Amino acid sequence: MSINLEHISKSYGKVEALKDISFKVHPGELFGLIGPDGAGKTTLFRILTTLLIADEGKANVTDFDVVKDYKSIRKSVGYMPGKFSLYQDLTVEENLTFFATIFGTTIEENYELIKEIYVQIEPFKKRRAGKLSGGMKQKLALCCALIHKPKVLFLDEPTTGVDPVSRKEFWEMLKRLQQKGITILVSTPYMDEAALCDRIALIQDGEILEIDTPINIVKHYPKAIYNIGSKDMYELLQKLKGFENTYTMYPFGEFVHYTDKRDDFNPNELQQYLEENGLKEITIEKTKATIEDTFMELAK
Ligand SMILES: Nc1ncnc2c1ncn2[C@@H]1O[C@H](COP(=O)(O)OP(=O)(O)OP(=O)(O)O)[C@@H](O)[C@H]1O
């Protein structure tokens, strides 16, 4: 097993950041930790990368114990922390050389692994890291996390604050790294990125809500879900809030995702209610649940 957690708990004073967390990540898997701010993702990463000790439970990374074998783990994993971790005053090249040196290696020795990513930032190699764009910083941080050829890669919210094009490119890079045999644990608050993982764990308030493949997670969604559209979104939300049979409703792109309390829900009845309440250009269409819908349902 590449990563194995058994009953891990961690508190900061009265705040229970992680409550009895157990799961496994298989070798070569791209595993996502999906949850909002404060869910406990960073705490989990810090425990697995040996920077923090859990109060209870045990964890292994590549067969090494996170407490007893911390030195071995540090040699065999790469960690890209959530907050920008590079030296802002060093250039791109200097940052990379620095990380290579502390792992007792050189850029040349491991160039093959980072090449594809590094060529994209090479034109800026004399630029200070602090002066790079968000997407460029992220690519440099990934190169630094890979410079010692880790077996397991930990990426804490690597795409937060990065533009959509760079986010897409980043996930394509992760897929290619996975094909090279690297096990990846990645956290993200973006539900669309969750669908790109082999398996995901939905996490909230230090607890795992569900673990499965993205496809199975949405299959478990218990209700029929509808896209409701109208010219006036604000009014639509207000009127749905006042409708006695509304079970859940929340904005989803240009629509509201709606579920009804009843199993024999008739969309025509809702259409009539909304029309009687002055709404115009109403559309009601059945849609498929997304990971976000499942998360909202489980987190209720
Ligand atoms: N050093 C600390 N001292 C006290 N409380 C902390 C500390 N670090 C984290 N917490 C609290 O523990 C909980 C989990 O935080 P954590 O940073 O692990 O979550 P997260 O999912 O990574 O969220 P974020 O993306 O906001 O960092 C939060 O309630 C947070 O406020």
Ligand as a Chemical Component Dictionary entry (heavy atoms), coordinates in Angstrom:
data_LIG
# 
_chem_comp.id                   LIG 
_chem_comp.type                 NON-POLYMER 
_chem_comp.pdbx_formal_charge   0 
_chem_comp.three_letter_code    LIG 
# 
loop_
_chem_comp_atom.comp_id 
_chem_comp_atom.atom_id 
_chem_comp_atom.alt_atom_id 
_chem_comp_atom.type_symbol 
_chem_comp_atom.charge 
_chem_comp_atom.model_Cartn_x 
_chem_comp_atom.model_Cartn_y 
_chem_comp_atom.model_Cartn_z 
_chem_comp_atom.pdbx_ordinal 
LIG N1  N1  N 0 -2.009  25.623 14.097 1  
LIG C1  C1  C 0 -3.330  25.627 14.320 2  
LIG N2  N2  N 0 -3.841  26.055 15.489 3  
LIG C2  C2  C 0 -5.174  26.038 15.742 4  
LIG N3  N3  N 0 -6.102  25.603 14.859 5  
LIG C3  C3  C 0 -5.655  25.170 13.665 6  
LIG C4  C4  C 0 -4.247  25.163 13.340 7  
LIG N4  N4  N 0 -4.117  24.669 12.074 8  
LIG C5  C5  C 0 -5.385  24.394 11.646 9  
LIG N5  N5  N 0 -6.294  24.681 12.591 10 
LIG C6  C6  C 0 -7.758  24.461 12.500 11 
LIG O1  O1  O 0 -7.968  23.091 12.198 12 
LIG C7  C7  C 0 -9.010  22.921 11.244 13 
LIG C8  C8  C 0 -8.470  22.212 10.019 14 
LIG O2  O2  O 0 -7.529  23.052 9.363  15 
LIG P1  P1  P 0 -6.727  22.632 8.058  16 
LIG O3  O3  O 0 -5.800  23.758 7.704  17 
LIG O4  O4  O 0 -6.144  21.290 8.238  18 
LIG O5  O5  O 0 -7.913  22.544 6.987  19 
LIG P2  P2  P 0 -7.884  22.637 5.397  20 
LIG O6  O6  O 0 -8.927  21.709 4.905  21 
LIG O7  O7  O 0 -6.498  22.437 4.890  22 
LIG O8  O8  O 0 -8.335  24.104 5.131  23 
LIG P3  P3  P 0 -7.520  25.324 4.498  24 
LIG O9  O9  O 0 -7.589  25.105 3.038  25 
LIG O10 O10 O 0 -8.305  26.509 4.988  26 
LIG O11 O11 O 0 -6.125  25.254 5.068  27 
LIG C9  C9  C 0 -9.543  24.328 10.962 28 
LIG O12 O12 O 0 -10.643 24.538 11.821 29 
LIG C10 C10 C 0 -8.382  25.227 11.353 30 
LIG O13 O13 O 0 -8.847  26.501 11.763 31 
# 
loop_
_chem_comp_bond.comp_id 
_chem_comp_bond.atom_id_1 
_chem_comp_bond.atom_id_2 
_chem_comp_bond.value_order 
_chem_comp_bond.pdbx_ordinal 
LIG N1  C1  SING 1  
LIG C1  N2  SING 2  
LIG C1  C4  DOUB 3  
LIG N2  C2  DOUB 4  
LIG C2  N3  SING 5  
LIG N3  C3  DOUB 6  
LIG C3  C4  SING 7  
LIG C3  N5  SING 8  
LIG C4  N4  SING 9  
LIG N4  C5  DOUB 10 
LIG C5  N5  SING 11 
LIG N5  C6  SING 12 
LIG C6  O1  SING 13 
LIG C6  C10 SING 14 
LIG O1  C7  SING 15 
LIG C7  C8  SING 16 
LIG C7  C9  SING 17 
LIG C8  O2  SING 18 
LIG O2  P1  SING 19 
LIG P1  O3  DOUB 20 
LIG P1  O4  SING 21 
LIG P1  O5  SING 22 
LIG O5  P2  SING 23 
LIG P2  O6  DOUB 24 
LIG P2  O7  SING 25 
LIG P2  O8  SING 26 
LIG O8  P3  SING 27 
LIG P3  O9  DOUB 28 
LIG P3  O10 SING 29 
LIG P3  O11 SING 30 
LIG C9  O12 SING 31 
LIG C9  C10 SING 32 
LIG C10 O13 SING 33 
# 
